[in-house]
Amino acid sequence: MSKSTRILIGPLFLFSPIISFLVALTNIRSKSSMFVYLAFSMLFGYAISFSDTSADSYRYALVFNDFINSSSSFNFIIQSFTEGSLRDVYRYILYYFVSLFSENPKVMYAFAGLIYGYFSYKSLMIYMKIKGQSFDKFTIILGVIFYTYISLSNVNGFRFNTGGLVLFCSVYYFFIENKNKWFLGILITPFFHYGFLLVLPILIIMKFLHNKLYNFKGIKNILILTFIFSFFLSFILSTNFINISFLTEPIGLDSAIGARLDYINSDYITDLVNKRSSNSIFLTTQKYFLITIKIYLFISVLKLNNFFNKRNIKFSKKNMKLFSFVIMFLSFCFIAESIPSGGRFMNFAYLFYVLFLLQLFNTYKILLVKKVILFSLPGFIFQILFTNVMLPVLILSPTFWYGTFFGVIIEGLNFQL
C-alpha cells in the first residue's frame, strides 16, 4: 500500500466503509489498516438490523433491553456473578457500560464489535506472521478458511465467539510461542462464556503432555493412536454420552453455571438436538459438510505424518510442535462433539490446522502439501459461503451495503426493538 493510499484510507471509510475495509486488507499490518479494521468492526456491529428473530443478536438485544429496564448497577452484576446467579459476566459488564450513555442495542453491538474486532485482528496478525511474504492460490485458500472462523460476521454471537478468539490467541502464544503470561487469557475465557469451562482442564493436561509427545524423530506413536481412536469413537458416541458433572461437583458450581451445564447434559437436550438435526435442511446439510471436514482432517493428518516418516524428511521443531498440538486438540474435539455445543471447539482446531499447513507450506512446497491445501475446499466451502455471504445478508441492514458511514449511523440513531 502506497503512502498516499494509507493517508486516504481513513477519509474513504466515511464514504465507502466496505471499500475502505477491502483496501485495508491488502496491507493489514499497517496502523492505518488496523484503525479501519477496528472501525469497520464497530460499524458492522452497529449495522445489525435485529430483524431475524432466530439470530443470537436478536436475543442479546432483548436481554439488553431487559437489563436497561432493570437498572442494575455494576456492583450488582459482580455480586450476582460471584454468588452464582449469572453464568458469564462479560456481556453484562458490556450492557452496563453502554447503558451509561445509550439505550440503543445497536450501540451495544458496536462496542461488542469493537472488542470482537480487536481479537479478530490479533488472530489475523498471527496468520500474517506465519504467512510472511508468500502470496499464491495456496495461501489465499488457507487465508479464506482462516478468516471464515475469525470473520466479523461471528460477532452475531459475540459471547462465545469473542471468548473463542481470546482462547485462540492465548493458546497460540502460550503453547506455541511459550509466552506464559498468556495463560491468564486462557483462564479468563469462562468470563466470556461458561462453555469454556469444558476446555480449561483439557488444556492444562495438554500443556503437561505436549512436549512429551514429539521429538526430533517426529510425532510419538501414542499420539497418533489416540488420534485414530478418538476419530472412530466420535462416530459411535451418542449425544451426551459423557457426563460433564465433573466440571461442577468438585468446585461447587451448583448455581447458574452448574445448572446450565446439567441442563446441557440432560436427556431433554439430547432429544432436542436429535430432533433439530432431523427436521432442519440447513442443519442436515451443515452436518454432512462437517463430517466431510472431519474425514479430511483425519486422512490429511495421517498422510502428512506417514509421508514425512517414510521419506525420512523430518519436520522442523517448529512444525512438529504445532503439528503435535493440532493432533492433541483434534483428538479432544472429536470426543467433545458428543456434548451439545461441544462441536464448536472444532472451529479453533481448524484455525490451528490452517496455521500448521501454512507453516508447512512455507517450509516444504511439495506436491503433497499443495494437494492437502487444495482438498480442504470441498469440506469448508459451505461454512465459507454461509459465514461470509449468507450470514451478513441475513443480519445486517441493507443500508450497510450501499450507504456511507454517516448513512448507517443516522439510520440507527433512534432504533428500538
VOPAGU-2260 file (C-alpha; in pm, 1 decimal, decimal comma):
REM VOPAGU-2260
SITE   aa  ch    i         X         Y         Z
SITE  MET   A    0       0,0       0,0       0,0
SITE  SER   A    1     141,9     334,0    -105,1
SITE  LYS   A    2     179,9     627,8     134,1
SITE  SER   A    3     -98,3     820,3     -40,3
SITE  THR   A    4    -333,6     521,6      -4,7
SITE  ARG   A    5    -257,3     495,7     366,6
SITE  ILE   A    6    -343,8     865,6     404,6
SITE  LEU   A    7    -669,1     836,1     207,0
SITE  ILE   A    8    -794,7     510,1     358,0
SITE  GLY   A    9    -939,8     690,2     662,2
SITE  PRO   A   10   -1143,8     950,5     469,7
SITE  LEU   A   11   -1250,7     675,9     226,1
SITE  PHE   A   12   -1403,8     488,9     520,7
SITE  LEU   A   13   -1650,4     776,0     573,3
SITE  PHE   A   14   -1784,4     747,8     218,5
SITE  SER   A   15   -1748,0     374,7     148,6
SITE  PRO   A   16   -1669,9     164,3     456,9
SITE  ILE   A   17   -1671,5    -164,3     264,9
SITE  ILE   A   18   -1422,5     -48,1       0,3
SITE  SER   A   19   -1203,6     104,5     270,2
SITE  PHE   A   20   -1209,7    -226,5     460,0
SITE  LEU   A   21   -1113,4    -424,6     148,1
SITE  VAL   A   22    -826,9    -182,4      76,7
SITE  ALA   A   23    -710,1    -221,9     437,8
SITE  LEU   A   24    -690,0    -598,1     392,2
SITE  THR   A   25    -429,4    -552,6     119,4
SITE  ASN   A   26    -182,3    -423,3     379,2
SITE  ILE   A   27    -336,2    -530,2     705,9
SITE  ARG   A   28     -14,4    -483,8     907,3
SITE  SER   A   29     -15,7    -102,4     878,3
SITE  LYS   A   30    -152,7     116,9    1157,9
SITE  SER   A   31    -399,4     284,7     924,1
SITE  SER   A   32    -534,0     -57,5     821,0
SITE  MET   A   33    -567,7    -160,1    1185,3
SITE  PHE   A   34    -768,9     156,4    1251,5
SITE  VAL   A   35   -1000,6      82,3     957,8
SITE  TYR   A   36   -1037,5    -283,7    1063,7
SITE  LEU   A   37   -1145,8    -183,4    1415,5
SITE  ALA   A   38   -1370,7      99,1    1294,1
SITE  PHE   A   39   -1533,0    -136,6    1044,7
SITE  SER   A   40   -1583,9    -390,9    1324,6
SITE  MET   A   41   -1776,0    -130,6    1524,8
SITE  LEU   A   42   -1982,6     -26,8    1222,5
SITE  PHE   A   43   -2053,5    -392,0    1141,0
SITE  GLY   A   44   -2195,8    -446,4    1490,7
SITE  TYR   A   45   -2392,3    -122,0    1475,2
SITE  ALA   A   46   -2543,2    -218,2    1137,2
SITE  ILE   A   47   -2705,4    -537,2    1268,2
SITE  SER   A   48   -3076,3    -499,4    1196,7
SITE  PHE   A   49   -3219,7    -742,0    1459,1
SITE  SER   A   50   -3481,3    -837,0    1200,9
SITE  ASP   A   51   -3400,8   -1209,8    1215,0
SITE  THR   A   52   -3567,2   -1330,1    1535,7
SITE  SER   A   53   -3378,9   -1661,0    1522,4
SITE  ALA   A   54   -3036,8   -1489,8    1535,7
SITE  ASP   A   55   -2828,9   -1463,8    1852,0
SITE  SER   A   56   -2809,4   -1087,7    1800,6
SITE  TYR   A   57   -3187,0   -1052,4    1835,7
SITE  ARG   A   58   -3188,9   -1246,2    2163,8
SITE  TYR   A   59   -2895,9   -1047,0    2301,6
SITE  ALA   A   60   -3071,5    -722,5    2210,4
SITE  LEU   A   61   -3381,2    -836,2    2400,5
SITE  VAL   A   62   -3171,8    -915,4    2708,5
SITE  PHE   A   63   -3004,0    -575,5    2677,2
SITE  ASN   A   64   -3346,5    -408,1    2678,9
SITE  ASP   A   65   -3442,9    -606,4    2989,0
SITE  PHE   A   66   -3116,1    -501,4    3150,9
SITE  ILE   A   67   -3188,0    -135,1    3078,3
SITE  ASN   A   68   -3530,4    -166,9    3237,9
SITE  SER   A   69   -3389,9    -339,4    3545,4
SITE  SER   A   70   -3146,2     -52,7    3618,3
SITE  SER   A   71   -2885,8    -296,7    3753,2
SITE  SER   A   72   -2566,7    -148,6    3897,5
SITE  PHE   A   73   -2211,5    -264,9    3832,0
SITE  ASN   A   74   -2178,8    -389,2    4191,7
SITE  PHE   A   75   -2499,2    -589,7    4149,3
SITE  ILE   A   76   -2355,7    -760,7    3837,9
SITE  ILE   A   77   -2032,8    -857,2    4013,2
SITE  GLN   A   78   -2219,1    -971,8    4324,4
SITE  SER   A   79   -2463,7   -1178,6    4116,7
SITE  PHE   A   80   -2176,9   -1343,1    3931,5
SITE  THR   A   81   -1978,2   -1424,7    4245,9
SITE  GLU   A   82   -2291,9   -1562,5    4409,1
SITE  GLY   A   83   -2354,3   -1777,7    4103,1
SITE  SER   A   84   -2677,9   -1631,8    3966,2
SITE  LEU   A   85   -2508,0   -1521,0    3637,8
SITE  ARG   A   86   -2347,7   -1775,8    3406,3
SITE  ASP   A   87   -2097,5   -1536,5    3249,5
SITE  VAL   A   88   -2017,3   -1176,9    3327,8
SITE  TYR   A   89   -1873,0   -1027,8    3006,8
SITE  ARG   A   90   -2196,4    -935,0    2832,4
SITE  TYR   A   91   -2349,5    -784,2    3146,6
SITE  ILE   A   92   -2046,4    -562,9    3202,2
SITE  LEU   A   93   -2080,7    -461,2    2837,2
SITE  TYR   A   94   -2452,0    -393,2    2888,1
SITE  TYR   A   95   -2377,7    -183,0    3195,8
SITE  PHE   A   96   -2105,5      18,7    3023,5
SITE  VAL   A   97   -2325,5     102,5    2725,2
SITE  SER   A   98   -2628,9     176,0    2945,3
SITE  LEU   A   99   -2438,4     467,1    3099,5
SITE  PHE   A  100   -2486,5     667,6    2778,6
SITE  SER   A  101   -2725,2     480,6    2547,4
SITE  GLU   A  102   -3028,6     250,7    2547,4
SITE  ASN   A  103   -2980,4     161,3    2180,6
SITE  PRO   A  104   -2893,2    -208,3    2120,8
SITE  LYS   A  105   -2710,9    -100,8    1805,8
SITE  VAL   A  106   -2467,5      99,3    2017,7
SITE  MET   A  107   -2422,5    -202,9    2244,4
SITE  TYR   A  108   -2341,5    -416,8    1941,2
SITE  ALA   A  109   -2099,8    -153,6    1810,8
SITE  PHE   A  110   -1888,6    -197,0    2124,2
SITE  ALA   A  111   -1930,4    -574,6    2109,1
SITE  GLY   A  112   -1799,9    -544,5    1751,5
SITE  LEU   A  113   -1502,7    -336,5    1862,6
SITE  ILE   A  114   -1393,2    -589,2    2125,4
SITE  TYR   A  115   -1451,0    -885,5    1894,8
SITE  GLY   A  116   -1277,0    -698,8    1611,6
SITE  TYR   A  117    -968,7    -638,6    1825,3
SITE  PHE   A  118    -918,5   -1009,6    1889,3
SITE  SER   A  119   -1008,9   -1089,2    1529,2
SITE  TYR   A  120    -730,8    -852,8    1422,8
SITE  LYS   A  121    -488,5   -1012,1    1672,7
SITE  SER   A  122    -573,7   -1352,0    1526,1
SITE  LEU   A  123    -520,3   -1223,7    1173,7
SITE  MET   A  124    -178,3   -1093,5    1275,2
SITE  ILE   A  125     -81,4   -1444,9    1386,3
SITE  TYR   A  126    -175,8   -1571,5    1041,7
SITE  MET   A  127      14,5   -1290,3     869,2
SITE  LYS   A  128     323,7   -1353,7    1081,9
SITE  ILE   A  129     338,6   -1717,2     969,5
SITE  LYS   A  130     242,2   -1636,3     609,8
SITE  GLY   A  131     528,5   -1393,0     564,6
SITE  GLN   A  132     558,1   -1264,1     209,3
SITE  SER   A  133     400,3   -1571,7      44,2
SITE  PHE   A  134     111,4   -1490,5    -188,4
SITE  ASP   A  135     -36,3   -1753,5    -420,1
SITE  LYS   A  136    -350,2   -1961,9    -456,3
SITE  PHE   A  137    -249,6   -2188,6    -167,8
SITE  THR   A  138    -206,2   -1910,0      86,5
SITE  ILE   A  139    -525,8   -1748,4     -45,1
SITE  ILE   A  140    -723,4   -2070,0      15,9
SITE  LEU   A  141    -581,3   -2102,8     365,2
SITE  GLY   A  142    -642,7   -1732,8     428,8
SITE  VAL   A  143   -1009,8   -1755,5     329,3
SITE  ILE   A  144   -1064,7   -2058,6     554,8
SITE  PHE   A  145    -881,7   -1890,9     841,7
SITE  TYR   A  146   -1074,8   -1565,1     807,1
SITE  THR   A  147   -1407,2   -1752,4     798,8
SITE  TYR   A  148   -1355,8   -1857,8    1159,9
SITE  ILE   A  149   -1247,4   -1512,0    1278,4
SITE  SER   A  150   -1492,5   -1330,3    1049,0
SITE  LEU   A  151   -1664,9   -1015,4    1173,1
SITE  SER   A  152   -1994,8   -1189,7    1095,4
SITE  ASN   A  153   -1934,2   -1403,1    1403,1
SITE  VAL   A  154   -1997,0   -1100,2    1626,1
SITE  ASN   A  155   -2361,6   -1204,5    1586,5
SITE  GLY   A  156   -2299,4   -1444,7    1876,3
SITE  PHE   A  157   -2036,2   -1234,0    2049,5
SITE  ARG   A  158   -2029,6   -1416,2    2385,8
SITE  PHE   A  159   -1882,9   -1746,4    2270,9
SITE  ASN   A  160   -1708,1   -1610,6    1963,5
SITE  THR   A  161   -1521,5   -1331,6    2142,6
SITE  GLY   A  162   -1415,7   -1574,1    2413,7
SITE  GLY   A  163   -1313,7   -1815,1    2139,2
SITE  LEU   A  164   -1073,5   -1567,9    1980,8
SITE  VAL   A  165    -931,7   -1482,6    2322,9
SITE  LEU   A  166    -879,2   -1856,9    2367,0
SITE  PHE   A  167    -720,5   -1896,5    2023,8
SITE  CYS   A  168    -472,2   -1611,4    2069,3
SITE  SER   A  169    -389,9   -1715,9    2425,2
SITE  VAL   A  170    -338,9   -2082,8    2338,0
SITE  TYR   A  171    -118,4   -1995,6    2041,2
SITE  TYR   A  172     110,8   -1768,1    2239,4
SITE  PHE   A  173     111,0   -1993,7    2547,5
SITE  PHE   A  174     164,7   -2329,7    2375,1
SITE  ILE   A  175     349,4   -2240,3    2056,0
SITE  GLU   A  176     537,2   -1920,9    2147,3
SITE  ASN   A  177     596,9   -2020,6    2515,3
SITE  LYS   A  178     473,2   -1684,3    2645,4
SITE  ASN   A  179     349,1   -1784,2    2989,6
SITE  LYS   A  180     162,5   -1459,9    3060,2
SITE  TRP   A  181     -97,1   -1566,9    2802,1
SITE  PHE   A  182    -212,3   -1844,0    3035,2
SITE  LEU   A  183    -415,1   -1569,8    3201,6
SITE  GLY   A  184    -600,9   -1525,5    2872,8
SITE  ILE   A  185    -696,9   -1894,7    2879,2
SITE  LEU   A  186    -818,9   -1864,1    3239,0
SITE  ILE   A  187   -1049,4   -1567,9    3170,3
SITE  THR   A  188   -1237,8   -1727,2    2879,2
SITE  PRO   A  189   -1520,1   -1860,6    3104,6
SITE  PHE   A  190   -1598,7   -1497,3    3190,4
SITE  PHE   A  191   -1697,5   -1456,9    2824,9
SITE  HIS   A  192   -1890,4   -1785,4    2806,9
SITE  TYR   A  193   -1930,9   -2057,8    3067,9
SITE  GLY   A  194   -1880,7   -2324,7    2797,7
SITE  PHE   A  195   -1504,3   -2270,1    2808,3
SITE  LEU   A  196   -1500,8   -2444,0    3146,5
SITE  LEU   A  197   -1502,7   -2766,0    2945,2
SITE  VAL   A  198   -1174,5   -2693,7    2769,9
SITE  LEU   A  199    -974,5   -2549,1    3062,3
SITE  PRO   A  200    -880,1   -2878,8    3233,4
SITE  ILE   A  201    -804,1   -3033,9    2894,4
SITE  LEU   A  202    -562,1   -2753,8    2803,4
SITE  ILE   A  203    -385,7   -2781,4    3139,3
SITE  ILE   A  204    -336,7   -3156,1    3084,4
SITE  MET   A  205    -221,9   -3090,9    2727,6
SITE  LYS   A  206      39,0   -2842,6    2849,4
SITE  PHE   A  207     199,9   -3108,1    3067,9
SITE  LEU   A  208     190,2   -3371,4    2791,8
SITE  HIS   A  209     267,1   -3158,7    2485,9
SITE  ASN   A  210     648,7   -3167,8    2483,6
SITE  LYS   A  211     648,2   -3539,6    2562,7
SITE  LEU   A  212     455,0   -3635,3    2250,3
SITE  TYR   A  213     708,0   -3537,9    1986,4
SITE  ASN   A  214    1087,3   -3530,3    1946,7
SITE  PHE   A  215    1347,4   -3476,1    1674,7
SITE  LYS   A  216    1232,2   -3800,3    1506,3
SITE  GLY   A  217     870,0   -3692,2    1473,3
SITE  ILE   A  218     531,7   -3743,2    1638,1
SITE  LYS   A  219     511,8   -4020,2    1900,3
SITE  ASN   A  220     303,4   -4323,2    1804,4
SITE  ILE   A  221      89,8   -4294,6    2118,0
SITE  LEU   A  222     -41,0   -3958,1    1999,7
SITE  ILE   A  223    -122,6   -4091,8    1651,3
SITE  LEU   A  224    -303,0   -4392,3    1801,4
SITE  THR   A  225    -500,6   -4163,4    2033,7
SITE  PHE   A  226    -596,4   -3951,0    1733,9
SITE  ILE   A  227    -715,3   -4255,8    1537,8
SITE  PHE   A  228    -906,4   -4397,3    1833,9
SITE  SER   A  229   -1085,0   -4069,2    1913,5
SITE  PHE   A  230   -1179,3   -4022,1    1547,3
SITE  PHE   A  231   -1358,0   -4357,1    1521,5
SITE  LEU   A  232   -1503,3   -4320,3    1870,6
SITE  SER   A  233   -1665,1   -3991,1    1767,4
SITE  PHE   A  234   -1890,7   -4180,5    1524,2
SITE  ILE   A  235   -2000,6   -4423,9    1793,4
SITE  LEU   A  236   -2064,3   -4198,3    2093,1
SITE  SER   A  237   -2424,7   -4089,6    2137,7
SITE  THR   A  238   -2517,0   -3731,9    2225,7
SITE  ASN   A  239   -2435,0   -3657,8    2590,9
SITE  PHE   A  240   -2270,7   -3996,6    2637,1
SITE  ILE   A  241   -2014,2   -3816,3    2853,3
SITE  ASN   A  242   -2133,6   -3681,2    3188,0
SITE  ILE   A  243   -1980,3   -3337,2    3241,6
SITE  SER   A  244   -2083,3   -3312,4    3604,8
SITE  PHE   A  245   -1714,3   -3345,2    3687,1
SITE  LEU   A  246   -1691,9   -2976,1    3596,3
SITE  THR   A  247   -1949,5   -2875,9    3856,2
SITE  GLU   A  248   -1917,3   -3106,6    4155,3
SITE  PRO   A  249   -1551,9   -3066,4    4265,9
SITE  ILE   A  250   -1558,5   -2686,7    4261,7
SITE  GLY   A  251   -1914,5   -2637,0    4377,3
SITE  LEU   A  252   -2067,0   -2485,4    4065,6
SITE  ASP   A  253   -2415,9   -2563,8    4191,7
SITE  SER   A  254   -2573,4   -2234,8    4085,9
SITE  ALA   A  255   -2635,0   -2078,1    3743,8
SITE  ILE   A  256   -2327,9   -2225,7    3571,5
SITE  GLY   A  257   -2372,2   -2569,6    3724,5
SITE  ALA   A  258   -2743,3   -2569,7    3645,8
SITE  ARG   A  259   -2674,4   -2474,7    3284,9
SITE  LEU   A  260   -2411,3   -2745,9    3244,0
SITE  ASP   A  261   -2650,9   -3001,4    3393,2
SITE  TYR   A  262   -2919,9   -2874,1    3154,8
SITE  ILE   A  263   -2688,9   -2921,7    2855,9
SITE  ASN   A  264   -2609,5   -3272,6    2981,0
SITE  SER   A  265   -2978,1   -3365,7    3018,6
SITE  ASP   A  266   -3186,8   -3615,1    2819,1
SITE  TYR   A  267   -3412,5   -3326,5    2712,7
SITE  ILE   A  268   -3127,8   -3154,2    2528,8
SITE  THR   A  269   -3018,7   -3485,2    2375,7
SITE  ASP   A  270   -3367,1   -3534,9    2228,7
SITE  LEU   A  271   -3386,5   -3169,0    2119,6
SITE  VAL   A  272   -3051,7   -3185,5    1936,1
SITE  ASN   A  273   -3151,2   -3503,4    1755,0
SITE  LYS   A  274   -3492,3   -3359,8    1660,7
SITE  ARG   A  275   -3347,4   -3033,3    1527,9
SITE  SER   A  276   -3087,3   -3217,5    1320,6
SITE  SER   A  277   -3350,4   -3432,7    1153,2
SITE  ASN   A  278   -3602,3   -3150,9    1086,7
SITE  SER   A  279   -3371,5   -2876,2     954,6
SITE  ILE   A  280   -3239,5   -2887,6     597,2
SITE  PHE   A  281   -2973,3   -2633,0     691,6
SITE  LEU   A  282   -2850,5   -2831,1     993,7
SITE  THR   A  283   -2859,2   -3155,9     796,1
SITE  THR   A  284   -2652,2   -3000,7     515,3
SITE  GLN   A  285   -2410,4   -2848,5     766,4
SITE  LYS   A  286   -2380,8   -3184,1     943,5
SITE  TYR   A  287   -2264,6   -3362,8     627,5
SITE  PHE   A  288   -2012,9   -3090,5     544,5
SITE  LEU   A  289   -1876,7   -3112,4     899,4
SITE  ILE   A  290   -1838,5   -3488,4     856,7
SITE  THR   A  291   -1654,4   -3421,5     529,5
SITE  ILE   A  292   -1416,4   -3183,4     708,3
SITE  LYS   A  293   -1359,3   -3436,7     985,5
SITE  ILE   A  294   -1271,6   -3710,8     737,7
SITE  TYR   A  295   -1046,0   -3468,5     550,3
SITE  LEU   A  296    -862,5   -3378,9     872,4
SITE  PHE   A  297    -821,2   -3745,7     964,5
SITE  ILE   A  298    -683,8   -3851,6     628,4
SITE  SER   A  299    -461,9   -3547,7     575,1
SITE  VAL   A  300    -303,4   -3569,2     922,2
SITE  LEU   A  301    -216,9   -3936,0     871,9
SITE  LYS   A  302     -97,2   -3876,4     515,7
SITE  LEU   A  303     137,8   -3596,3     618,1
SITE  ASN   A  304     271,7   -3788,0     916,6
SITE  ASN   A  305     331,5   -4105,4     714,1
SITE  PHE   A  306     487,4   -3923,4     420,8
SITE  PHE   A  307     746,1   -3744,0     628,4
SITE  ASN   A  308     826,7   -4057,2     826,6
SITE  LYS   A  309     870,9   -4278,5     518,6
SITE  ARG   A  310    1072,1   -4026,0     320,8
SITE  ASN   A  311    1288,5   -3955,7     625,2
SITE  ILE   A  312    1210,0   -3585,1     581,8
SITE  LYS   A  313    1176,8   -3450,6     930,3
SITE  PHE   A  314     951,5   -3166,6    1032,5
SITE  SER   A  315    1136,0   -2873,4    1177,6
SITE  LYS   A  316    1095,3   -2841,9    1554,6
SITE  LYS   A  317     857,0   -2551,9    1495,8
SITE  ASN   A  318     642,9   -2762,4    1261,7
SITE  MET   A  319     644,1   -3064,4    1494,5
SITE  LYS   A  320     543,1   -2850,5    1790,1
SITE  LEU   A  321     241,2   -2709,6    1609,7
SITE  PHE   A  322     154,8   -3043,2    1444,8
SITE  SER   A  323     157,6   -3230,7    1775,5
SITE  PHE   A  324     -65,1   -2966,7    1935,1
SITE  VAL   A  325    -309,6   -2986,5    1643,1
SITE  ILE   A  326    -332,5   -3365,5    1676,4
SITE  MET   A  327    -387,3   -3342,4    2052,6
SITE  PHE   A  328    -654,2   -3075,5    2020,9
SITE  LEU   A  329    -832,8   -3256,2    1736,6
SITE  SER   A  330    -841,3   -3572,1    1948,9
SITE  PHE   A  331   -1017,1   -3378,1    2224,2
SITE  CYS   A  332   -1256,5   -3211,0    1977,6
SITE  PHE   A  333   -1361,4   -3544,2    1826,0
SITE  ILE   A  334   -1480,2   -3656,9    2169,9
SITE  ALA   A  335   -1624,8   -3316,0    2264,8
SITE  GLU   A  336   -1860,4   -3337,5    1965,6
SITE  SER   A  337   -2074,8   -3579,3    2166,6
SITE  ILE   A  338   -2168,7   -3291,1    2401,1
SITE  PRO   A  339   -2425,0   -3036,6    2270,9
SITE  SER   A  340   -2232,3   -2727,1    2156,8
SITE  GLY   A  341   -1905,7   -2913,4    2218,6
SITE  GLY   A  342   -1851,8   -2927,9    1844,4
SITE  ARG   A  343   -1787,9   -2552,0    1845,0
SITE  PHE   A  344   -1439,1   -2618,4    1983,4
SITE  MET   A  345   -1358,8   -2778,0    1648,9
SITE  ASN   A  346   -1360,3   -2425,9    1498,5
SITE  PHE   A  347   -1042,6   -2346,3    1690,4
SITE  ALA   A  348    -886,2   -2674,1    1581,9
SITE  TYR   A  349    -945,8   -2561,8    1222,0
SITE  LEU   A  350    -759,9   -2237,1    1290,3
SITE  PHE   A  351    -457,3   -2420,4    1429,7
SITE  TYR   A  352    -458,9   -2671,1    1143,3
SITE  VAL   A  353    -462,8   -2387,8     889,4
SITE  LEU   A  354    -163,4   -2231,4    1068,2
SITE  PHE   A  355      16,6   -2565,5    1056,5
SITE  LEU   A  356     -48,1   -2611,2     683,9
SITE  LEU   A  357      63,3   -2254,4     618,2
SITE  GLN   A  358     383,0   -2305,6     817,6
SITE  LEU   A  359     446,1   -2639,8     647,3
SITE  PHE   A  360     383,5   -2493,0     301,6
SITE  ASN   A  361     636,5   -2216,8     366,8
SITE  THR   A  362     892,9   -2482,9     460,9
SITE  TYR   A  363     815,2   -2758,2     208,8
SITE  LYS   A  364     639,4   -2654,8    -110,6
SITE  ILE   A  365     595,8   -3016,5    -212,8
SITE  LEU   A  366     309,4   -3171,0    -409,4
SITE  LEU   A  367     153,1   -3347,8    -109,9
SITE  VAL   A  368     123,7   -3027,6      94,9
SITE  LYS   A  369     -28,7   -2847,9    -203,5
SITE  LYS   A  370    -282,5   -3130,1    -251,4
SITE  VAL   A  371    -376,4   -3124,7     116,5
SITE  ILE   A  372    -445,3   -2749,8      90,2
SITE  LEU   A  373    -648,7   -2784,1    -230,6
SITE  PHE   A  374    -858,4   -3072,1     -93,7
SITE  SER   A  375    -959,6   -2859,7     204,8
SITE  LEU   A  376   -1200,9   -2656,5      -8,1
SITE  PRO   A  377   -1482,8   -2913,2     -63,8
SITE  GLY   A  378   -1540,5   -2953,1     309,2
SITE  PHE   A  379   -1503,2   -2588,6     409,1
SITE  ILE   A  380   -1692,9   -2431,0     119,1
SITE  PHE   A  381   -2030,9   -2447,5     297,4
SITE  GLN   A  382   -1906,5   -2260,0     604,1
SITE  ILE   A  383   -1712,8   -2012,2     389,3
SITE  LEU   A  384   -2027,1   -1917,7     195,7
SITE  PHE   A  385   -2256,8   -1916,0     497,8
SITE  THR   A  386   -2033,4   -1707,8     726,5
SITE  ASN   A  387   -1902,0   -1459,9     471,4
SITE  VAL   A  388   -2206,5   -1423,1     243,6
SITE  MET   A  389   -2535,3   -1557,6     379,2
SITE  LEU   A  390   -2499,5   -1456,3     746,2
SITE  PRO   A  391   -2411,3   -1088,9     677,3
SITE  VAL   A  392   -2704,0   -1063,2     435,1
SITE  LEU   A  393   -2939,3   -1206,3     698,2
SITE  ILE   A  394   -2834,5    -992,1     994,7
SITE  LEU   A  395   -2720,6    -655,7     851,1
SITE  SER   A  396   -2927,3    -356,5     748,2
SITE  PRO   A  397   -2942,4    -310,0     367,0
SITE  THR   A  398   -2802,8      41,2     416,5
SITE  PHE   A  399   -2473,4    -112,9     525,4
SITE  TRP   A  400   -2410,7    -243,9     173,9
SITE  TYR   A  401   -2459,3      77,5     -20,3
SITE  GLY   A  402   -2464,0     360,4     232,7
SITE  THR   A  403   -2194,0     584,7     368,4
SITE  PHE   A  404   -2067,5     573,4     726,3
SITE  PHE   A  405   -2299,3     864,6     809,8
SITE  GLY   A  406   -2596,6     695,1     642,4
SITE  VAL   A  407   -2557,3     380,5     852,2
SITE  ILE   A  408   -2516,8     581,9    1172,1
SITE  ILE   A  409   -2816,0     809,4    1107,6
SITE  GLU   A  410   -3041,6     515,1    1020,0
SITE  GLY   A  411   -2984,2     355,2    1359,9
SITE  LEU   A  412   -2983,3     663,9    1584,4
SITE  ASN   A  413   -3332,1     618,3    1730,0
SITE  PHE   A  414   -3355,9     243,3    1685,2
SITE  GLN   A  415   -3586,1      43,6    1914,3
SITE  LEU   A  416   -3684,0    -322,5    1909,8
